[in-house]
Amino acid sequence: MRALLWVFLPKLIGGLHTFALNLIAVRALPPEQFGGFSFCTTLIVLIDGLLGSAVDLGVIRESPDPPARRFTAAESAGALLKAAFALVILLPALLLGREYAMSAAATGAILLLRSVQTHFQIRKQFERFGAAELIHVAVRCGVLITLLWSGEQRVWVLLTAYAAAPVAALALYPARRPFAQTGLAEAMRALLQFLRETLLATGTGTTLSRADILALRYWSTPAELGIYSAANTIAMVPELVASYLANVFSPGIVPRVQAGVFRGFFRRFHAAAIPAAALLLAASLAVLPGIIESLFPARYAPAIPALRILLPGAFASALLFPLAVSYLLFYSPRTFVRFDLAIALFLIAGYAWMIPRHGAEGAAWVTVVFRCVKAAWILAAAFRLRPAQTRSI
């Protein structure tokens, strides 16, 4: 339990801090600057979730049990691969401008911090894992709030908080043991093979989940992107809460499947969760617009219609996290790939048609349809999947 708390609580604090920082940024920045800031931070999170998570999962798979005290060949290969990627994206980012250059620097620093945290995770040093995350969150929060309160509005300067925070956490955890020098080439080959097999499965879903921000950047104005991002800051709360509930329910999925009681539990859970989500949606639609008017400056008034549109999709997506996502990842991960590949072209075409004509609200309509359809598809697939027909990944 203590180890779980050292992992779960820093992640929870990190999620709450991201939500609070976005609210502070909305109050401090005009929509144009907030749109640019939101786009850059989305890129950082997207690459961390896509490449960083896949590399770290491969490192965990290739690490010996019990692991050596020093960095293993797999860990060294993962860190070197991340460092090489960071250098590759830094060169074009420098040509695109300071915002992209700072985003690239922050991305590289965060990727390397995740490698250090993976080192602690493999060795079950959960206190050090959690402490690194807390330092990262505290420095980022402190630097960004200081900059915003000083009146700073330049996006590239604000992004220094995202670059400085992982560097500060890394500085407190120096690599006292050198990287592995033997077996590095073999470990790199194994890791690259793993990435070829997994990036399609993880990449499509991760990218499509942020396609709204990317599409608005390409087909709309910074102001519309800022309006949409402000609305999405509030709309993401149901999914955020549900994702933390997954940490509670996920460990019990496999034991229930093995005991033959999961399907009944799954039905009972959703028989209660779906009506509860509907009631919370109705309450949110009634209450949140007034709260937004009091929290957001008047210049963000157009975010209220976009929020009303986004909320049904947010609650639909939230229904997936406590059980369905983990269940299918354990037993039928290709379900996500099939859906993402089937919907990708329609999603992009929808954004390309709606955003130039309707801006933030157009993006919100496409997003809510996508999220509701995906929720229905995934829940139906999970209901149909029978334990006798499943296969563990």
Buried (B, 14 or more C-beta within 10 A) or exposed (E): EEEEEBBBEBBBBBBEBBBEBBBBBBBBBBBBBBBBBBBBBBBBBBBBBBBBBBBBBBBBEBBEEEBBEBBBBBBBBBBBBBBEBBEEBBEEBEEEEBBBBBBBBBBBBBBBBBBBBBBBBBBEBBBBBBBBBBBBBBBBBBBBBEBBEEEBBBBBBBBBBBBBBBBBBBEEBEEEEEBBEEBBEEBBEBBBEBBEEBBEBBBBBBBBBBBBBBBBBEBBBBBBBBBBBBBBBBBBBBBBEBBBBBBEBBEBBBEBBEEEEBBEBBEEBBEEBBEEBEEBBEEBEEEBBEEBBEBBBEBBEBBBBBBBBBBBBBBBBBBBBBBBBBBBBBBBEEBBBEBBEEBBEEBBEBBEEBBEEBBBBBBBBBBBBBBBBBBEBBBEBBEEBEBEEBEEE
